[in-house]
Amino acid sequence: MTGTAQIGVTGLAVMGRNLARNFARNGFTVAVHNRTTARTDELVKEFGDEGAFVPARTPEEFVAALERPRRLVVMVKAGDPTDAVIKEFAPLLDEGDVVIDGGNAHFEDTRRRERELRERGIHFVGAGISGGEEGALNGPSIMPGGSTESCATLGPMLEKIAARAEDGTPCTTHIGPDGAGHFVKMVHNGIEYADMQLIAEAYDLLRAVAGYSSAQIAEVFRTWNTGRLDSYLIEITADVLAHTDEATGRPFVDIVQDRAEQKGTGRWTVQIALDLGVPVSGIAEAVFARSLSGHADLREAARGLTGPTAVPLSGPEAAAFADRVEQALYASKIVSYTQGFHQIRAGSEAYGWGIGLGAVAAVWRAGCIIRAAFLDRIRSAYDARPELLSLLSDEPFAQEIGAAQDDWRTVVAEAVRQGVPTPGFAAALSYYDGLRADRLPAALTQGQRDFFGAHTYRRTDREGSFHTLWGGDRSEVSTG
Ligand code: 6PG
């Protein structure tokens, strides 16, 4: 027996429900299922008139409602719940069916699940979906990874529900095999953390050094959003800063506890970057900054430590400083994306995914949390030169960051002088200086390693590796 639904969604919490509605609103017949049936009933009752839903009470009913080959989207919590759902549904599926995991899964889990299901002839697609609740309903950015065959059958459906870039292109593309989609989504989230941290630092500097009120800073962000920083995160930052707390009449941002939480995708990005040997220092600082903010006890214990108290500027000096912060923010943002794209390239090489970096930039242009006007320029850079090693080597970006650097340095120096923590700005600047340095102190590190551990070193003037007999006559021996 075969059903009529072209797609099914199981797991109807807000993301799953909105995704199901998005499919239905785009003309697809959608089978819907949830472990507790009340959610299924609620969806059909509240939104049944938006399109064709087929409510299913049991996994068997759900599977029977789907046309063949079946396509079912799993929208449950990443981790064990995903495995539990797969375990429950896999025995009910046939060869050629496609299971799509739309959660924030770890890409290694996705690789394992893909392999296990492939052995049973079932396709498993790990799809990164970005854009939050609103995106799921009105158009997310979708990053599917899996077999070419399954992604080809899914492609047209995903294109219908995805966000569209300004040029009309849907923000979804087959990223690569098995875990490639979830890997790219993970790095997206790492960049999201870095972007948010940089914006937070800019806010802090505008507050403490420029002496602006939250309302004034909201205006600054609004202005920035009309320029090269034009992005979703800058836009919502202005809204958050302009919001007044109803209960106290104070700026909303002042009544929120200053402890940032995290669910783990930023941390994964850094963990994997360490394994791949990719310096994602900006992303790492963002994760650590959240972690530092959360250590209330440590912070309390350190409250008495001495340091400068920022003295706010005023008038034209404050305005000039705000302009400098824009430069620092933009330059640091270029560095975050440079690091993120480096990580995607490294992951793609390590796992043999063949990910097109231009295509990734293209699907991030709309729908996702890090959508930003400048992603179109990143897309052009990689489309023009797919072999481009680093975004910083792209001439237009190199020029912009070069032009921003005086202000960038002034801002970091001023932050250090006034005691305002800017780990994101500073790490980005150090990355830039590290990459462009003629000579790094790594040479000394190598000397030390050779001294205490006979780890050997390479010379600048000859091939091969060498060791100095530090404990003996300090002559040099060739080691290979
Ligand atoms: C998105 C978001 C989302 C993500 C959180 C990160 O792309 O829609 O990246 O998927 O889970 O924004 O959450 P935490 O800040 O809690 O880690």
Boltz pocket constraint, residues with backbone or C-beta under 6 A from the ligand:
constraints:
  - pocket:
      binder: B
      contacts: [[A, 104], [A, 129], [A, 130], [A, 131], [A, 132], [A, 189], [A, 192], [A, 261], [A, 262], [A, 263], [A, 264], [A, 265], [A, 266], [A, 368], [A, 369]]
      max_distance: 6.0
